[in-house]
Amino acid sequence: MTRWRQTGTQEAISSQALIAATARFDAEVAAATRAREHYWLALVGFVVSPPMLDSAVLDHENIRVAPVVGCYVCEEPWTELTATRRCKGEPR
Ligand SMILES: [Zn+2]
């Protein structure tokens, strides 16, 4: 069981839910890659010390990397222009 906590709230994510999310992610990336469609992700970086995922506090106080949106497949950042272009696939 992994617990992702935020100020005032705590959400427990079961191992089964994480495994299902990983499988869904892999399937969606594969489908997007075949269709040459971008797979946009918003990534946020949290600092954790010590890095213990089962008790990590993920809230506004330990954000170190603001949300960055980019394509997981081609690694291009989201812009209005890149959003209109087909995904080029894995970066070369
Ligand atoms: Zn892409």
PDB file of the backbone (N, CA, C, O) and the ligand in Angstrom, with CONECT records:
HET     ZN  A 101       1
ATOM      1  N   MET A   1       0.855  -1.186   0.000  1.00  0.00           N
ATOM      2  CA  MET A   1       0.000   0.000   0.000  1.00  0.00           C
ATOM      3  C   MET A   1       0.889   1.232   0.000  1.00  0.00           C
ATOM      4  O   MET A   1       1.769   1.360   0.851  1.00  0.00           O
ATOM      5  N   THR A   2       0.674   2.124  -0.926  1.00  0.00           N
ATOM      6  CA  THR A   2       1.383   3.384  -0.991  1.00  0.00           C
ATOM      7  C   THR A   2       0.433   4.490  -0.580  1.00  0.00           C
ATOM      8  O   THR A   2      -0.719   4.528  -1.014  1.00  0.00           O
ATOM      9  N   ARG A   3       0.912   5.373   0.242  1.00  0.00           N
ATOM     10  CA  ARG A   3       0.060   6.479   0.700  1.00  0.00           C
ATOM     11  C   ARG A   3       0.632   7.792   0.187  1.00  0.00           C
ATOM     12  O   ARG A   3       1.767   8.158   0.492  1.00  0.00           O
ATOM     13  N   TRP A   4      -0.160   8.476  -0.580  1.00  0.00           N
ATOM     14  CA  TRP A   4       0.204   9.789  -1.089  1.00  0.00           C
ATOM     15  C   TRP A   4      -0.581  10.790  -0.269  1.00  0.00           C
ATOM     16  O   TRP A   4      -1.811  10.811  -0.305  1.00  0.00           O
ATOM     17  N   ARG A   5       0.133  11.617   0.467  1.00  0.00           N
ATOM     18  CA  ARG A   5      -0.540  12.539   1.372  1.00  0.00           C
ATOM     19  C   ARG A   5      -0.406  13.964   0.864  1.00  0.00           C
ATOM     20  O   ARG A   5       0.604  14.356   0.280  1.00  0.00           O
ATOM     21  N   GLN A   6      -1.432  14.700   1.104  1.00  0.00           N
ATOM     22  CA  GLN A   6      -1.436  16.128   0.810  1.00  0.00           C
ATOM     23  C   GLN A   6      -1.907  16.823   2.066  1.00  0.00           C
ATOM     24  O   GLN A   6      -2.441  16.183   2.971  1.00  0.00           O
ATOM     25  N   THR A   7      -1.716  18.116   2.128  1.00  0.00           N
ATOM     26  CA  THR A   7      -2.132  18.854   3.294  1.00  0.00           C
ATOM     27  C   THR A   7      -3.627  18.647   3.533  1.00  0.00           C
ATOM     28  O   THR A   7      -4.455  18.952   2.674  1.00  0.00           O
ATOM     29  N   GLY A   8      -3.949  18.137   4.690  1.00  0.00           N
ATOM     30  CA  GLY A   8      -5.353  17.984   5.064  1.00  0.00           C
ATOM     31  C   GLY A   8      -6.030  16.756   4.518  1.00  0.00           C
ATOM     32  O   GLY A   8      -7.134  16.426   4.953  1.00  0.00           O
ATOM     33  N   THR A   9      -5.421  16.073   3.595  1.00  0.00           N
ATOM     34  CA  THR A   9      -6.041  14.879   3.045  1.00  0.00           C
ATOM     35  C   THR A   9      -4.978  13.804   2.878  1.00  0.00           C
ATOM     36  O   THR A   9      -3.781  14.090   2.836  1.00  0.00           O
ATOM     37  N   GLN A  10      -5.425  12.602   2.786  1.00  0.00           N
ATOM     38  CA  GLN A  10      -4.513  11.494   2.534  1.00  0.00           C
ATOM     39  C   GLN A  10      -5.245  10.501   1.665  1.00  0.00           C
ATOM     40  O   GLN A  10      -6.397  10.151   1.924  1.00  0.00           O
ATOM     41  N   GLU A  11      -4.570  10.055   0.641  1.00  0.00           N
ATOM     42  CA  GLU A  11      -5.184   9.082  -0.251  1.00  0.00           C
ATOM     43  C   GLU A  11      -4.317   7.836  -0.287  1.00  0.00           C
ATOM     44  O   GLU A  11      -3.128   7.900  -0.597  1.00  0.00           O
ATOM     45  N   ALA A  12      -4.913   6.725   0.028  1.00  0.00           N
ATOM     46  CA  ALA A  12      -4.204   5.462  -0.026  1.00  0.00           C
ATOM     47  C   ALA A  12      -4.423   4.843  -1.397  1.00  0.00           C
ATOM     48  O   ALA A  12      -5.548   4.752  -1.886  1.00  0.00           O
ATOM     49  N   ILE A  13      -3.329   4.424  -2.000  1.00  0.00           N
ATOM     50  CA  ILE A  13      -3.403   3.787  -3.315  1.00  0.00           C
ATOM     51  C   ILE A  13      -2.904   2.362  -3.150  1.00  0.00           C
ATOM     52  O   ILE A  13      -1.765   2.135  -2.741  1.00  0.00           O
ATOM     53  N   SER A  14      -3.746   1.424  -3.465  1.00  0.00           N
ATOM     54  CA  SER A  14      -3.376   0.022  -3.279  1.00  0.00           C
ATOM     55  C   SER A  14      -2.343  -0.398  -4.314  1.00  0.00           C
ATOM     56  O   SER A  14      -2.214   0.223  -5.369  1.00  0.00           O
ATOM     57  N   SER A  15      -1.620  -1.448  -4.001  1.00  0.00           N
ATOM     58  CA  SER A  15      -0.655  -2.000  -4.954  1.00  0.00           C
ATOM     59  C   SER A  15      -1.362  -2.441  -6.222  1.00  0.00           C
ATOM     60  O   SER A  15      -0.834  -2.267  -7.320  1.00  0.00           O
ATOM     61  N   GLN A  16      -2.553  -3.010  -6.081  1.00  0.00           N
ATOM     62  CA  GLN A  16      -3.311  -3.439  -7.258  1.00  0.00           C
ATOM     63  C   GLN A  16      -3.663  -2.247  -8.143  1.00  0.00           C
ATOM     64  O   GLN A  16      -3.604  -2.343  -9.369  1.00  0.00           O
ATOM     65  N   ALA A  17      -4.031  -1.123  -7.522  1.00  0.00           N
ATOM     66  CA  ALA A  17      -4.363   0.071  -8.309  1.00  0.00           C
ATOM     67  C   ALA A  17      -3.135   0.589  -9.045  1.00  0.00           C
ATOM     68  O   ALA A  17      -3.236   1.032 -10.189  1.00  0.00           O
ATOM     69  N   LEU A  18      -1.968   0.536  -8.388  1.00  0.00           N
ATOM     70  CA  LEU A  18      -0.737   0.987  -9.047  1.00  0.00           C
ATOM     71  C   LEU A  18      -0.357   0.069 -10.201  1.00  0.00           C
ATOM     72  O   LEU A  18       0.087   0.535 -11.251  1.00  0.00           O
ATOM     73  N   ILE A  19      -0.531  -1.232 -10.008  1.00  0.00           N
ATOM     74  CA  ILE A  19      -0.237  -2.189 -11.085  1.00  0.00           C
ATOM     75  C   ILE A  19      -1.193  -1.949 -12.255  1.00  0.00           C
ATOM     76  O   ILE A  19      -0.775  -1.973 -13.412  1.00  0.00           O
ATOM     77  N   ALA A  20      -2.471  -1.718 -11.959  1.00  0.00           N
ATOM     78  CA  ALA A  20      -3.456  -1.457 -13.010  1.00  0.00           C
ATOM     79  C   ALA A  20      -3.131  -0.154 -13.736  1.00  0.00           C
ATOM     80  O   ALA A  20      -3.256  -0.075 -14.958  1.00  0.00           O
ATOM     81  N   ALA A  21      -2.716   0.864 -12.989  1.00  0.00           N
ATOM     82  CA  ALA A  21      -2.373   2.148 -13.610  1.00  0.00           C
ATOM     83  C   ALA A  21      -1.168   1.995 -14.528  1.00  0.00           C
ATOM     84  O   ALA A  21      -1.128   2.581 -15.610  1.00  0.00           O
ATOM     85  N   THR A  22      -0.189   1.210 -14.098  1.00  0.00           N
ATOM     86  CA  THR A  22       1.000   0.980 -14.917  1.00  0.00           C
ATOM     87  C   THR A  22       0.639   0.239 -16.200  1.00  0.00           C
ATOM     88  O   THR A  22       1.138   0.573 -17.274  1.00  0.00           O
ATOM     89  N   ALA A  23      -0.217  -0.757 -16.090  1.00  0.00           N
ATOM     90  CA  ALA A  23      -0.645  -1.507 -17.278  1.00  0.00           C
ATOM     91  C   ALA A  23      -1.417  -0.597 -18.230  1.00  0.00           C
ATOM     92  O   ALA A  23      -1.228  -0.658 -19.444  1.00  0.00           O
ATOM     93  N   ARG A  24      -2.288   0.246 -17.675  1.00  0.00           N
ATOM     94  CA  ARG A  24      -3.056   1.184 -18.507  1.00  0.00           C
ATOM     95  C   ARG A  24      -2.113   2.172 -19.185  1.00  0.00           C
ATOM     96  O   ARG A  24      -2.281   2.484 -20.364  1.00  0.00           O
ATOM     97  N   PHE A  25      -1.126   2.663 -18.446  1.00  0.00           N
ATOM     98  CA  PHE A  25      -0.137   3.584 -19.009  1.00  0.00           C
ATOM     99  C   PHE A  25       0.596   2.935 -20.173  1.00  0.00           C
ATOM    100  O   PHE A  25       0.713   3.530 -21.244  1.00  0.00           O
ATOM    101  N   ASP A  26       1.094   1.709 -19.969  1.00  0.00           N
ATOM    102  CA  ASP A  26       1.832   1.017 -21.028  1.00  0.00           C
ATOM    103  C   ASP A  26       0.962   0.827 -22.276  1.00  0.00           C
ATOM    104  O   ASP A  26       1.428   1.027 -23.397  1.00  0.00           O
ATOM    105  N   ALA A  27      -0.293   0.444 -22.077  1.00  0.00           N
ATOM    106  CA  ALA A  27      -1.206   0.223 -23.210  1.00  0.00           C
ATOM    107  C   ALA A  27      -1.498   1.525 -23.941  1.00  0.00           C
ATOM    108  O   ALA A  27      -1.536   1.557 -25.171  1.00  0.00           O
ATOM    109  N   GLU A  28      -1.704   2.596 -23.184  1.00  0.00           N
ATOM    110  CA  GLU A  28      -2.009   3.887 -23.812  1.00  0.00           C
ATOM    111  C   GLU A  28      -0.810   4.442 -24.569  1.00  0.00           C
ATOM    112  O   GLU A  28      -0.971   5.016 -25.646  1.00  0.00           O
ATOM    113  N   VAL A  29       0.390   4.276 -24.018  1.00  0.00           N
ATOM    114  CA  VAL A  29       1.599   4.728 -24.718  1.00  0.00           C
ATOM    115  C   VAL A  29       1.778   3.938 -26.009  1.00  0.00           C
ATOM    116  O   VAL A  29       2.092   4.514 -27.051  1.00  0.00           O
ATOM    117  N   ALA A  30       1.581   2.632 -25.947  1.00  0.00           N
ATOM    118  CA  ALA A  30       1.719   1.797 -27.153  1.00  0.00           C
ATOM    119  C   ALA A  30       0.701   2.212 -28.208  1.00  0.00           C
ATOM    120  O   ALA A  30       1.046   2.313 -29.386  1.00  0.00           O
ATOM    121  N   ALA A  31      -0.541   2.454 -27.811  1.00  0.00           N
ATOM    122  CA  ALA A  31      -1.578   2.866 -28.763  1.00  0.00           C
ATOM    123  C   ALA A  31      -1.261   4.232 -29.361  1.00  0.00           C
ATOM    124  O   ALA A  31      -1.420   4.433 -30.565  1.00  0.00           O
ATOM    125  N   ALA A  32      -0.819   5.162 -28.536  1.00  0.00           N
ATOM    126  CA  ALA A  32      -0.472   6.495 -29.032  1.00  0.00           C
ATOM    127  C   ALA A  32       0.703   6.421 -29.999  1.00  0.00           C
ATOM    128  O   ALA A  32       0.720   7.114 -31.016  1.00  0.00           O
ATOM    129  N   THR A  33       1.685   5.580 -29.681  1.00  0.00           N
ATOM    130  CA  THR A  33       2.862   5.430 -30.537  1.00  0.00           C
ATOM    131  C   THR A  33       2.453   4.866 -31.896  1.00  0.00           C
ATOM    132  O   THR A  33       2.899   5.357 -32.933  1.00  0.00           O
ATOM    133  N   ARG A  34       1.601   3.830 -31.892  1.00  0.00           N
ATOM    134  CA  ARG A  34       1.146   3.242 -33.167  1.00  0.00           C
ATOM    135  C   ARG A  34       0.383   4.274 -33.992  1.00  0.00           C
ATOM    136  O   ARG A  34       0.527   4.319 -35.214  1.00  0.00           O
ATOM    137  N   ALA A  35      -0.421   5.096 -33.339  1.00  0.00           N
ATOM    138  CA  ALA A  35      -1.248   6.078 -34.039  1.00  0.00           C
ATOM    139  C   ALA A  35      -0.488   7.368 -34.337  1.00  0.00           C
ATOM    140  O   ALA A  35      -1.026   8.280 -34.965  1.00  0.00           O
ATOM    141  N   ARG A  36       0.758   7.440 -33.888  1.00  0.00           N
ATOM    142  CA  ARG A  36       1.587   8.643 -34.033  1.00  0.00           C
ATOM    143  C   ARG A  36       0.894   9.855 -33.415  1.00  0.00           C
ATOM    144  O   ARG A  36       0.905  10.958 -33.963  1.00  0.00           O
ATOM    145  N   GLU A  37       0.294   9.608 -32.263  1.00  0.00           N
ATOM    146  CA  GLU A  37      -0.338  10.686 -31.499  1.00  0.00           C
ATOM    147  C   GLU A  37       0.516  10.966 -30.265  1.00  0.00           C
ATOM    148  O   GLU A  37       1.101  10.052 -29.684  1.00  0.00           O
ATOM    149  N   HIS A  38       0.582  12.218 -29.875  1.00  0.00           N
ATOM    150  CA  HIS A  38       1.309  12.567 -28.660  1.00  0.00           C
ATOM    151  C   HIS A  38       0.609  11.958 -27.456  1.00  0.00           C
ATOM    152  O   HIS A  38      -0.610  11.788 -27.445  1.00  0.00           O
ATOM    153  N   TYR A  39       1.397  11.636 -26.451  1.00  0.00           N
ATOM    154  CA  TYR A  39       0.864  11.162 -25.178  1.00  0.00           C
ATOM    155  C   TYR A  39       1.304  12.184 -24.133  1.00  0.00           C
ATOM    156  O   TYR A  39       2.394  12.092 -23.569  1.00  0.00           O
ATOM    157  N   TRP A  40       0.433  13.154 -23.891  1.00  0.00           N
ATOM    158  CA  TRP A  40       0.785  14.282 -23.028  1.00  0.00           C
ATOM    159  C   TRP A  40       0.730  13.900 -21.553  1.00  0.00           C
ATOM    160  O   TRP A  40      -0.234  13.304 -21.073  1.00  0.00           O
ATOM    161  N   LEU A  41       1.791  14.263 -20.863  1.00  0.00           N
ATOM    162  CA  LEU A  41       1.851  14.072 -19.411  1.00  0.00           C
ATOM    163  C   LEU A  41       2.203  15.402 -18.760  1.00  0.00           C
ATOM    164  O   LEU A  41       2.988  16.184 -19.297  1.00  0.00           O
ATOM    165  N   ALA A  42       1.619  15.642 -17.613  1.00  0.00           N
ATOM    166  CA  ALA A  42       2.004  16.777 -16.785  1.00  0.00           C
ATOM    167  C   ALA A  42       2.819  16.204 -15.627  1.00  0.00           C
ATOM    168  O   ALA A  42       2.323  15.390 -14.847  1.00  0.00           O
ATOM    169  N   LEU A  43       4.046  16.628 -15.527  1.00  0.00           N
ATOM    170  CA  LEU A  43       4.934  16.119 -14.496  1.00  0.00           C
ATOM    171  C   LEU A  43       5.214  17.193 -13.461  1.00  0.00           C
ATOM    172  O   LEU A  43       5.448  18.355 -13.794  1.00  0.00           O
ATOM    173  N   VAL A  44       5.186  16.790 -12.215  1.00  0.00           N
ATOM    174  CA  VAL A  44       5.479  17.677 -11.099  1.00  0.00           C
ATOM    175  C   VAL A  44       6.551  17.003 -10.262  1.00  0.00           C
ATOM    176  O   VAL A  44       6.469  15.804  -9.992  1.00  0.00           O
ATOM    177  N   GLY A  45       7.558  17.765  -9.848  1.00  0.00           N
ATOM    178  CA  GLY A  45       8.629  17.200  -9.039  1.00  0.00           C
ATOM    179  C   GLY A  45       8.498  17.578  -7.577  1.00  0.00           C
ATOM    180  O   GLY A  45       8.323  18.747  -7.234  1.00  0.00           O
ATOM    181  N   PHE A  46       8.585  16.568  -6.720  1.00  0.00           N
ATOM    182  CA  PHE A  46       8.551  16.773  -5.273  1.00  0.00           C
ATOM    183  C   PHE A  46       9.887  16.331  -4.697  1.00  0.00           C
ATOM    184  O   PHE A  46      10.449  15.322  -5.124  1.00  0.00           O
ATOM    185  N   VAL A  47      10.389  17.073  -3.742  1.00  0.00           N
ATOM    186  CA  VAL A  47      11.580  16.632  -3.045  1.00  0.00           C
ATOM    187  C   VAL A  47      11.126  15.825  -1.836  1.00  0.00           C
ATOM    188  O   VAL A  47      10.222  16.234  -1.107  1.00  0.00           O
ATOM    189  N   VAL A  48      11.760  14.676  -1.632  1.00  0.00           N
ATOM    190  CA  VAL A  48      11.452  13.833  -0.488  1.00  0.00           C
ATOM    191  C   VAL A  48      12.761  13.441   0.175  1.00  0.00           C
ATOM    192  O   VAL A  48      13.742  13.120  -0.496  1.00  0.00           O
ATOM    193  N   SER A  49      12.762  13.471   1.486  1.00  0.00           N
ATOM    194  CA  SER A  49      13.984  13.125   2.199  1.00  0.00           C
ATOM    195  C   SER A  49      13.615  12.496   3.536  1.00  0.00           C
ATOM    196  O   SER A  49      12.983  13.151   4.364  1.00  0.00           O
ATOM    197  N   PRO A  50      13.978  11.295   3.757  1.00  0.00           N
ATOM    198  CA  PRO A  50      14.533  10.335   2.827  1.00  0.00           C
ATOM    199  C   PRO A  50      13.459   9.885   1.840  1.00  0.00           C
ATOM    200  O   PRO A  50      12.267   9.948   2.140  1.00  0.00           O
ATOM    201  N   PRO A  51      13.880   9.435   0.678  1.00  0.00           N
ATOM    202  CA  PRO A  51      12.890   9.072  -0.343  1.00  0.00           C
ATOM    203  C   PRO A  51      12.198   7.750  -0.034  1.00  0.00           C
ATOM    204  O   PRO A  51      12.592   6.698  -0.537  1.00  0.00           O
ATOM    205  N   MET A  52      11.179   7.815   0.786  1.00  0.00           N
ATOM    206  CA  MET A  52      10.406   6.623   1.132  1.00  0.00           C
ATOM    207  C   MET A  52       9.017   6.776   0.537  1.00  0.00           C
ATOM    208  O   MET A  52       8.208   7.564   1.027  1.00  0.00           O
ATOM    209  N   LEU A  53       8.744   6.029  -0.508  1.00  0.00           N
ATOM    210  CA  LEU A  53       7.473   6.187  -1.212  1.00  0.00           C
ATOM    211  C   LEU A  53       6.270   5.824  -0.357  1.00  0.00           C
ATOM    212  O   LEU A  53       5.174   6.333  -0.591  1.00  0.00           O
ATOM    213  N   ASP A  54       6.450   4.967   0.616  1.00  0.00           N
ATOM    214  CA  ASP A  54       5.289   4.578   1.398  1.00  0.00           C
ATOM    215  C   ASP A  54       4.877   5.630   2.414  1.00  0.00           C
ATOM    216  O   ASP A  54       3.840   5.492   3.064  1.00  0.00           O
ATOM    217  N   SER A  55       5.674   6.674   2.557  1.00  0.00           N
ATOM    218  CA  SER A  55       5.282   7.721   3.493  1.00  0.00           C
ATOM    219  C   SER A  55       5.579   9.108   2.944  1.00  0.00           C
ATOM    220  O   SER A  55       5.622  10.072   3.708  1.00  0.00           O
ATOM    221  N   ALA A  56       5.782   9.227   1.658  1.00  0.00           N
ATOM    222  CA  ALA A  56       6.128  10.512   1.067  1.00  0.00           C
ATOM    223  C   ALA A  56       4.978  11.499   1.197  1.00  0.00           C
ATOM    224  O   ALA A  56       3.823  11.143   0.963  1.00  0.00           O
ATOM    225  N   VAL A  57       5.286  12.726   1.567  1.00  0.00           N
ATOM    226  CA  VAL A  57       4.297  13.790   1.615  1.00  0.00           C
ATOM    227  C   VAL A  57       4.435  14.583   0.323  1.00  0.00           C
ATOM    228  O   VAL A  57       5.481  15.172   0.052  1.00  0.00           O
ATOM    229  N   LEU A  58       3.397  14.591  -0.450  1.00  0.00           N
ATOM    230  CA  LEU A  58       3.416  15.289  -1.729  1.00  0.00           C
ATOM    231  C   LEU A  58       2.427  16.445  -1.647  1.00  0.00           C
ATOM    232  O   LEU A  58       1.228  16.263  -1.860  1.00  0.00           O
ATOM    233  N   ASP A  59       2.932  17.628  -1.341  1.00  0.00           N
ATOM    234  CA  ASP A  59       2.053  18.790  -1.264  1.00  0.00           C
ATOM    235  C   ASP A  59       2.810  20.036  -1.738  1.00  0.00           C
ATOM    236  O   ASP A  59       3.942  19.943  -2.211  1.00  0.00           O
ATOM    237  N   HIS A  60       2.176  21.184  -1.604  1.00  0.00           N
ATOM    238  CA  HIS A  60       2.756  22.405  -2.162  1.00  0.00           C
ATOM    239  C   HIS A  60       4.072  22.798  -1.493  1.00  0.00           C
ATOM    240  O   HIS A  60       4.871  23.521  -2.089  1.00  0.00           O
ATOM    241  N   GLU A  61       4.306  22.337  -0.275  1.00  0.00           N
ATOM    242  CA  GLU A  61       5.519  22.736   0.433  1.00  0.00           C
ATOM    243  C   GLU A  61       6.782  22.051  -0.084  1.00  0.00           C
ATOM    244  O   GLU A  61       7.881  22.569   0.115  1.00  0.00           O
ATOM    245  N   ASN A  62       6.651  20.908  -0.735  1.00  0.00           N
ATOM    246  CA  ASN A  62       7.857  20.250  -1.243  1.00  0.00           C
ATOM    247  C   ASN A  62       7.880  20.113  -2.762  1.00  0.00           C
ATOM    248  O   ASN A  62       8.632  19.304  -3.306  1.00  0.00           O
ATOM    249  N   ILE A  63       7.061  20.899  -3.441  1.00  0.00           N
ATOM    250  CA  ILE A  63       7.165  20.946  -4.904  1.00  0.00           C
ATOM    251  C   ILE A  63       8.439  21.707  -5.272  1.00  0.00           C
ATOM    252  O   ILE A  63       8.683  22.806  -4.774  1.00  0.00           O
ATOM    253  N   ARG A  64       9.237  21.115  -6.138  1.00  0.00           N
ATOM    254  CA  ARG A  64      10.461  21.779  -6.601  1.00  0.00           C
ATOM    255  C   ARG A  64      10.454  21.971  -8.116  1.00  0.00           C
ATOM    256  O   ARG A  64      11.178  22.818  -8.641  1.00  0.00           O
ATOM    257  N   VAL A  65       9.654  21.201  -8.804  1.00  0.00           N
ATOM    258  CA  VAL A  65       9.534  21.352 -10.253  1.00  0.00           C
ATOM    259  C   VAL A  65       8.066  21.593 -10.561  1.00  0.00           C
ATOM    260  O   VAL A  65       7.219  20.729 -10.332  1.00  0.00           O
ATOM    261  N   ALA A  66       7.779  22.773 -11.080  1.00  0.00           N
ATOM    262  CA  ALA A  66       6.398  23.134 -11.410  1.00  0.00           C
ATOM    263  C   ALA A  66       5.881  22.219 -12.511  1.00  0.00           C
ATOM    264  O   ALA A  66       6.675  21.610 -13.229  1.00  0.00           O
ATOM    265  N   PRO A  67       4.575  22.114 -12.654  1.00  0.00           N
ATOM    266  CA  PRO A  67       4.048  21.238 -13.699  1.00  0.00           C
ATOM    267  C   PRO A  67       4.625  21.572 -15.066  1.00  0.00           C
ATOM    268  O   PRO A  67       4.595  22.715 -15.524  1.00  0.00           O
ATOM    269  N   VAL A  68       5.147  20.535 -15.693  1.00  0.00           N
ATOM    270  CA  VAL A  68       5.707  20.631 -17.037  1.00  0.00           C
ATOM    271  C   VAL A  68       4.918  19.657 -17.895  1.00  0.00           C
ATOM    272  O   VAL A  68       4.761  18.493 -17.529  1.00  0.00           O
ATOM    273  N   VAL A  69       4.420  20.125 -19.036  1.00  0.00           N
ATOM    274  CA  VAL A  69       3.639  19.256 -19.912  1.00  0.00           C
ATOM    275  C   VAL A  69       4.457  18.943 -21.145  1.00  0.00           C
ATOM    276  O   VAL A  69       4.965  19.836 -21.822  1.00  0.00           O
ATOM    277  N   GLY A  70       4.574  17.660 -21.421  1.00  0.00           N
ATOM    278  CA  GLY A  70       5.312  17.220 -22.592  1.00  0.00           C
ATOM    279  C   GLY A  70       4.824  15.860 -23.030  1.00  0.00           C
ATOM    280  O   GLY A  70       4.082  15.184 -22.318  1.00  0.00           O
ATOM    281  N   CYS A  71       5.261  15.468 -24.227  1.00  0.00           N
ATOM    282  CA  CYS A  71       4.884  14.165 -24.772  1.00  0.00           C
ATOM    283  C   CYS A  71       5.839  13.100 -24.237  1.00  0.00           C
ATOM    284  O   CYS A  71       7.057  13.233 -24.351  1.00  0.00           O
ATOM    285  N   TYR A  72       5.289  12.071 -23.667  1.00  0.00           N
ATOM    286  CA  TYR A  72       6.107  10.991 -23.123  1.00  0.00           C
ATOM    287  C   TYR A  72       6.880  10.268 -24.221  1.00  0.00           C
ATOM    288  O   TYR A  72       7.984   9.780 -23.978  1.00  0.00           O
ATOM    289  N   VAL A  73       6.316  10.192 -25.424  1.00  0.00           N
ATOM    290  CA  VAL A  73       6.924   9.414 -26.512  1.00  0.00           C
ATOM    291  C   VAL A  73       8.060  10.192 -27.177  1.00  0.00           C
ATOM    292  O   VAL A  73       9.186   9.699 -27.243  1.00  0.00           O
ATOM    293  N   CYS A  74       7.780  11.389 -27.665  1.00  0.00           N
ATOM    294  CA  CYS A  74       8.790  12.143 -28.422  1.00  0.00           C
ATOM    295  C   CYS A  74       9.566  13.149 -27.557  1.00  0.00           C
ATOM    296  O   CYS A  74      10.554  13.732 -28.004  1.00  0.00           O
ATOM    297  N   GLU A  75       9.107  13.341 -26.327  1.00  0.00           N
ATOM    298  CA  GLU A  75       9.755  14.226 -25.361  1.00  0.00           C
ATOM    299  C   GLU A  75       9.709  15.695 -25.767  1.00  0.00           C
ATOM    300  O   GLU A  75      10.493  16.500 -25.263  1.00  0.00           O
ATOM    301  N   GLU A  76       8.801  16.054 -26.672  1.00  0.00           N
ATOM    302  CA  GLU A  76       8.637  17.465 -27.035  1.00  0.00           C
ATOM    303  C   GLU A  76       7.744  18.139 -25.998  1.00  0.00           C
ATOM    304  O   GLU A  76       6.778  17.543 -25.522  1.00  0.00           O
ATOM    305  N   PRO A  77       8.067  19.378 -25.652  1.00  0.00           N
ATOM    306  CA  PRO A  77       7.192  20.101 -24.725  1.00  0.00           C
ATOM    307  C   PRO A  77       5.891  20.482 -25.417  1.00  0.00           C
ATOM    308  O   PRO A  77       5.853  20.671 -26.633  1.00  0.00           O
ATOM    309  N   TRP A  78       4.820  20.594 -24.624  1.00  0.00           N
ATOM    310  CA  TRP A  78       3.546  21.008 -25.204  1.00  0.00           C
ATOM    311  C   TRP A  78       3.619  22.480 -25.576  1.00  0.00           C
ATOM    312  O   TRP A  78       3.999  23.318 -24.758  1.00  0.00           O
ATOM    313  N   THR A  79       3.257  22.786 -26.804  1.00  0.00           N
ATOM    314  CA  THR A  79       3.033  24.154 -27.248  1.00  0.00           C
ATOM    315  C   THR A  79       1.825  24.085 -28.181  1.00  0.00           C
ATOM    316  O   THR A  79       1.435  23.000 -28.614  1.00  0.00           O
ATOM    317  N   GLU A  80       1.246  25.211 -28.484  1.00  0.00           N
ATOM    318  CA  GLU A  80       0.118  25.199 -29.424  1.00  0.00           C
ATOM    319  C   GLU A  80       0.560  24.609 -30.764  1.00  0.00           C
ATOM    320  O   GLU A  80      -0.226  23.942 -31.437  1.00  0.00           O
ATOM    321  N   LEU A  81       1.813  24.852 -31.154  1.00  0.00           N
ATOM    322  CA  LEU A  81       2.308  24.336 -32.429  1.00  0.00           C
ATOM    323  C   LEU A  81       2.531  22.821 -32.369  1.00  0.00           C
ATOM    324  O   LEU A  81       2.063  22.092 -33.243  1.00  0.00           O
ATOM    325  N   THR A  82       3.248  22.344 -31.336  1.00  0.00           N
ATOM    326  CA  THR A  82       3.505  20.900 -31.271  1.00  0.00           C
ATOM    327  C   THR A  82       2.201  20.113 -31.110  1.00  0.00           C
ATOM    328  O   THR A  82       2.105  18.969 -31.554  1.00  0.00           O
ATOM    329  N   ALA A  83       1.223  20.713 -30.490  1.00  0.00           N
ATOM    330  CA  ALA A  83      -0.063  20.022 -30.310  1.00  0.00           C
ATOM    331  C   ALA A  83      -0.764  19.771 -31.635  1.00  0.00           C
ATOM    332  O   ALA A  83      -1.586  18.861 -31.737  1.00  0.00           O
ATOM    333  N   THR A  84      -0.449  20.571 -32.655  1.00  0.00           N
ATOM    334  CA  THR A  84      -1.094  20.393 -33.942  1.00  0.00           C
ATOM    335  C   THR A  84      -0.340  19.419 -34.839  1.00  0.00           C
ATOM    336  O   THR A  84      -0.865  18.983 -35.863  1.00  0.00           O
ATOM    337  N   ARG A  85       0.886  19.078 -34.461  1.00  0.00           N
ATOM    338  CA  ARG A  85       1.699  18.176 -35.286  1.00  0.00           C
ATOM    339  C   ARG A  85       1.590  16.746 -34.798  1.00  0.00           C
ATOM    340  O   ARG A  85       1.325  16.495 -33.623  1.00  0.00           O
ATOM    341  N   ARG A  86       1.799  15.808 -35.717  1.00  0.00           N
ATOM    342  CA  ARG A  86       1.817  14.403 -35.341  1.00  0.00           C
ATOM    343  C   ARG A  86       3.065  14.121 -34.512  1.00  0.00           C
ATOM    344  O   ARG A  86       4.086  14.796 -34.643  1.00  0.00           O
ATOM    345  N   CYS A  87       2.958  13.136 -33.679  1.00  0.00           N
ATOM    346  CA  CYS A  87       4.086  12.724 -32.848  1.00  0.00           C
ATOM    347  C   CYS A  87       5.148  12.076 -33.747  1.00  0.00           C
ATOM    348  O   CYS A  87       4.832  11.258 -34.611  1.00  0.00           O
ATOM    349  N   LYS A  88       6.395  12.454 -33.528  1.00  0.00           N
ATOM    350  CA  LYS A  88       7.496  11.898 -34.333  1.00  0.00           C
ATOM    351  C   LYS A  88       8.010  10.583 -33.771  1.00  0.00           C
ATOM    352  O   LYS A  88       8.910   9.975 -34.351  1.00  0.00           O
ATOM    353  N   GLY A  89       7.462  10.142 -32.671  1.00  0.00           N
ATOM    354  CA  GLY A  89       7.932   8.903 -32.071  1.00  0.00           C
ATOM    355  C   GLY A  89       9.096   9.171 -31.153  1.00  0.00           C
ATOM    356  O   GLY A  89       9.328  10.306 -30.739  1.00  0.00           O
ATOM    357  N   GLU A  90       9.835   8.112 -30.833  1.00  0.00           N
ATOM    358  CA  GLU A  90      10.943   8.247 -29.903  1.00  0.00           C
ATOM    359  C   GLU A  90      11.969   9.247 -30.410  1.00  0.00           C
ATOM    360  O   GLU A  90      12.264   9.293 -31.605  1.00  0.00           O
ATOM    361  N   PRO A  91      12.514  10.050 -29.496  1.00  0.00           N
ATOM    362  CA  PRO A  91      13.540  11.021 -29.911  1.00  0.00           C
ATOM    363  C   PRO A  91      14.773  10.290 -30.443  1.00  0.00           C
ATOM    364  O   PRO A  91      15.111   9.201 -29.977  1.00  0.00           O
ATOM    365  N   ARG A  92      15.432  10.895 -31.411  1.00  0.00           N
ATOM    366  CA  ARG A  92      16.628  10.277 -32.021  1.00  0.00           C
ATOM    367  C   ARG A  92      17.874  10.946 -31.506  1.00  0.00           C
ATOM    368  O   ARG A  92      18.981  10.574 -31.895  1.00  0.00           O
TER     369      ARG A  92
HETATM  370 ZN    ZN A 101       4.951  13.107 -29.157  1.00  0.00          ZN2+
END
